[in-house]
Amino acid sequence: MTFFATLFWRTSVAILKVMESIVALAKQQGKNSGRPAGRDAGKVAKVAKALEKDLSVAEIITLTGLSRASVKRYRLELATAP
């Protein structure tokens, strides 16, 4: 390994250790980073109710304020649910 490759590798490892300690400290303090887990049951219920009324995706978007992708994802989940 060349000198610069070794230097880069050691620096990367050091930065990774610092980042891991920062994330661990944040978790101890109860802070959460990233996207929330799961989905909102209330939003799914709104989409289900709108689908029962035979509303189109565009009408559901206007009614609920959800994104097109969310409405389509919820619609698919509801269609494939047992």
N, C-alpha and C positions, 0 to 999 in steps of 0.2 A: 504494500500500500504506500502511496506517496505521502509526503508530509501533509499536503493540503487535504487529501482525502481523510487522513487520520484526524486532522484538526476539525474538519467538518463533522465527522462521525461523533467525536467526543462532544462537540458543541450541541449537536442534535440530541444526544442522550441526556445532557445536562438540562436542556430546555424541556425535554419530555418529563423529566423527574420533577421539575418545578411546576409544570402544568398539572401533573397528577396530584401534587400536594395542594395546589390551589383548588382543584375540583373536590378533593376530599374535605378540605376545610369548608367549602361552600355547602356541601351535603350535610356536614355536621351542624351548620347554622340553619339548616332547613331550606336553603335556597335551591331552586330547581332551574336548570337551564335546558334549552331545547324545546321541542314541541311537546304539548301535553299528550299523555297516553290516552288511547281509546277515543271514543266519539261521544258526542253529546246526545243523550237519549231524547231530550226535548226536541232537538232539531230533526231527528229521525222520525219522531211522532208527527211533527208538522208535515214532513214530506209524505208520510204514510197517509195522513188524513187528506192531503191534497190529491194524492194518487187515487184514493177511493172516490173522489169527486171527478175523476177523469180529467184533471187539469194537465196541460202540456208542461214540458220542462221549462219553457220560457215563462209561463204563467206562475209556476212554482217559484222560480227565481225572483220574479217581481214581488210575489206575495211574502216570501220568507226572507229575502235578502241574502240567501246563500249563493255560493258560486255555482256555476254550471257543473263543474267537476264534482262538487259535493253532492248536488242533487242527483246526478247520474250514478255516483257511487252508492248513495243511500237507496236509490231505486233498484239497483242491481242486488244489493244486500237483501232488500225486502222481497224481491222476486225469488231469490234462491234460499230464503230462510225456510226451515222445515215447518 
